[in-house]
Amino acid sequence: MFKDNQKPKYQRLKEYIIETIQQKQLKFGDRIFSENELAEKFNISRHTVRQAIGELVNEGWLYRIHGKGTFVGNGPCERWEKMHTIGVITTYLNDYIFPAIIRGINSVLLGHGYNLLLSCTYNQHQMERLCLENLKNHRIAGLIVEPTKSALPNPNLDLYQELKQKNIPILFIHGCYEDFDCSYVVEDDVWAGYIATRHLIELGHTRIGGVFKKDDIQGHYRFAGFKKAHEEAGLEVLPSKILWFDTEQAINFESCIMECLISLLPQCSGIVCYNDQMAIKVLDVLRRMNLSVPDDISLVSFDDSQLAVASEVKLTTVAHPQERLGQQAAIAMINMIEGRQKRYSIKMRPELVIRGSAKKINQREEI
C-alpha cells in the first residue's frame, strides 16, 4: 500500500496519512485509526506507528485528546495553530457549575476565532499531569486552568514552568498555586465567606458552624471570610464547630463525614457550607436526624448552582459568577496572547441570594 519501499516505514506511513488528508478522505476533526489498528492494517510495529503519529502531531497534521483518540488537525501551519487553540483544564466537566463556566469561555473564544481544547483532572494530580502532557503536544497558544487541590503542594509545577518558558500565557480560575507566579480570574472567596456568615449573624445566630474543603484554596478563603465576620461581631470561632473535609472524603461521604456532621449539627443554630453540593448532603443528614431547615437549623451555602433550588428547601447561597467568570477569563487570555496586556489579577465580588434556608431567631432560641 506504500508507494516508496526505500523509505523508512514510519516515513511511508506519515506520507500516506498526509496524502489521505490532502485528498479530503479525512477531514479536520475526523478520528483516525488507533495505533493497534494502523499497525495491523499496514503490518508494521506499534513503535513505528507511534513514531509516525508523534511527528504528525508535532507538525500539526494531527492532534490527540486524552482518552478519546487521535484526530485530524489543521495542517502544518504552526502560526495558525498557535494563534487559534487555547487549552482549558478544569477539575470537573459535566455537572454543577462547570458547564456554565466552560460555556462562558467558549462563547468568547469562538467569537474571536479561537478553538477550545478541553481537559479534566477530576481534582487528581496524576490526571492533571496527563492533561498537561497532552496539551504540550498541541502547541497551544494559551492555557486557562482551574487548579487541582490548590491548597496543597503541586507536583506538576515543572510542566507549568516548561509552558511558561515557551512564552505560553497561563491564567488560573478559582485559585492559584502558592509557588507559581501567574495571572488569575477568581471569585472573591473571602468576601463570599464573609457575607454568608454575616447574614446568619444579622439573623441573630451566634452558634454558627462551618463545613469547609481543606485541599482547595477556596475552602480556606471562605473560612477566612467566615472568621472575619465572627471577629467583627465579637464572636469566637470554635474549632469544635468547624468540619474540614477533602476531595476523597467528599466522594466517600457516608463513611468519612456523616458521623462528624451528626456530632456537629446539634451544637449549631446555623451552618455555613462550602458549596451547594455539600449543603444538599447536610440537608439529607438533617432529615435523618428529624431536624428541619430552617426551623431547627439555618443553612447558607455557596455557588447558586441548580442544586440550590432543586430540593424542597431553596438554599440561601452566595452566587458564583459562573458564565461571567468564564467570559472574563477568555477575554483576559486573548488579550495576553495578542499582547495587549501581560498580566491579570481579577477578583469578582459575588452577591448573596436570599431564599428560604435561613431564618431570623431570637435570643431565647439561641440559648
HELIX and SHEET records of a PDB file:
HELIX    1   1 LYS A    9  GLN A   22  1                                  14    
HELIX    2   2 GLU A   35  PHE A   42  1                                   8    
HELIX    3   3 ARG A   46  GLU A   59  1                                  14    
HELIX    4   4 GLU A   78  HIS A   84  1                                   7    
HELIX    5   5 PHE A   98  GLY A  111  1                                  14    
HELIX    6   6 HIS A  125  LYS A  136  1                                  12    
HELIX    7   7 LEU A  157  GLN A  165  1                                   9    
HELIX    8   8 ASP A  189  GLU A  202  1                                  14    
HELIX    9   9 ILE A  217  GLU A  232  1                                  16    
HELIX   10  10 PRO A  239  LYS A  241  5                                   3    
HELIX   11  11 THR A  247  ILE A  251  1                                   5    
HELIX   12  12 PHE A  253  CYS A  256  1                                   4    
HELIX   13  13 MET A  258  LEU A  264  1                                   7    
HELIX   14  14 LEU A  265  GLN A  267  5                                   3    
HELIX   15  15 ASP A  276  ARG A  288  1                                  13    
HELIX   16  16 GLN A  306  VAL A  309  5                                   4    
HELIX   17  17 GLU A  323  ILE A  337  1                                  15    
HELIX   18  18 GLN A  363  GLU A  366  1                                   4    
SHEET    1   A 2 LEU A  62  ILE A  65  0                                        
SHEET    2   A 2 GLY A  69  VAL A  72 -1                                        
SHEET    1   B 6 ASN A 115  CYS A 120  0                                        
SHEET    2   B 6 THR A  85  THR A  90  1                                        
SHEET    3   B 6 GLY A 142  VAL A 145  1                                        
SHEET    4   B 6 ILE A 170  ILE A 173  1                                        
SHEET    5   B 6 SER A 183  GLU A 187  1                                        
SHEET    6   B 6 SER A 345  MET A 348  1                                        
SHEET    1   C 6 ILE A 242  PHE A 245  0                                        
SHEET    2   C 6 ILE A 208  LYS A 213  1                                        
SHEET    3   C 6 GLY A 270  CYS A 273  1                                        
SHEET    4   C 6 SER A 298  ASP A 303  1                                        
SHEET    5   C 6 THR A 316  ALA A 319  1                                        
SHEET    6   C 6 GLU A 351  VAL A 353 -1                                        
END                                                                             
